[in-house]
Amino acid sequence: MIYPWLTEFKQPIETAYGINKLHHGILLGGQAGVGKAQFAQDIAQSILCNASSNQLQTCGQCKSCQLQKAGTHPDKLVIGQDNKTISVDEIRKVAQFVQSSAGQNANKVVIIHNAELMTIAAQNALLKTLEEPNAHRYLFLVSNEPMRLSATIRSRCLCYNLVINQPEQVTNWLANSSLIAQPWHILFAHQPLLLLNWHEQGDLNQLDSLYSSIECLHAQIDLKLVDEILKQNPKHINVFCIFLFAIIKKYLLNKKIMFNTYQECMKLLAHFENSRKTILGLNVTLATNRLIFSLQAQLNN
Ligand SMILES: [Zn+2]
């Protein structure tokens, strides 16, 4: 199933496939949580389905579809799912894979998730495969940060930037899930799968608490609770920063602060984010407390 907000991107791919002109290298870029990985999987499944003719559909019944369900399709290679650096050896396996013959319907598909994690050597190795395409071989590169890929790789691919052009499709889709809407969800309206993922992992209540505890940033906030949540779930620090950015922006839009105060706050936040990424073993509790106090000093200045 392709998410409703991404069906418009399937159409040109399907049309090209229907007339046997689908590009052999397709780069799917876009924000985390927009649905790129699922999109690539769906297109791959259709390309491999034995019942698929010139339309990209899956029957779910044929041997190929069954093999895919079992995760053992010999004509499909998926790499990069573990979020680790992708080595040149892995890309050499991709080259061997596309050169060998297909077992099912003549097509073979490779999906490279987190493609920006390819090393320079890996990217150079992939170039050779992209520059000497084999018929009926399709490579899908999936990336949150496609600009980190070399310009040459990008120029050899047909690039799609998967974005949500019709936000109401997301709103409807979320309304049909069991997720209870909260005001801060709007911050992730363009990354709906992040919300769903947090929901499924039981993180959503904690994020609700995190937002509530810092919503009145200029007044008193529950620092102890913030500390507890971030200690339990350090990966939420990113979300914590997004919350702070949004809350401070709201102060500016509601004319509660002047633009220069806003700028000072943004500097503090940028400094916090930068230290977090660059200082190993940073005492997050201390840094978070310091950030909050500095922001409050600015806001109440
Ligand atoms: Zn099938």
Boltz pocket constraint, residues with backbone or C-beta under 6 A from the ligand:
constraints:
  - pocket:
      binder: B
      contacts: [[A, 45], [A, 48], [A, 49], [A, 50], [A, 51], [A, 52], [A, 57], [A, 58], [A, 59], [A, 60], [A, 61], [A, 62], [A, 63], [A, 64], [A, 65]]
      max_distance: 6.0
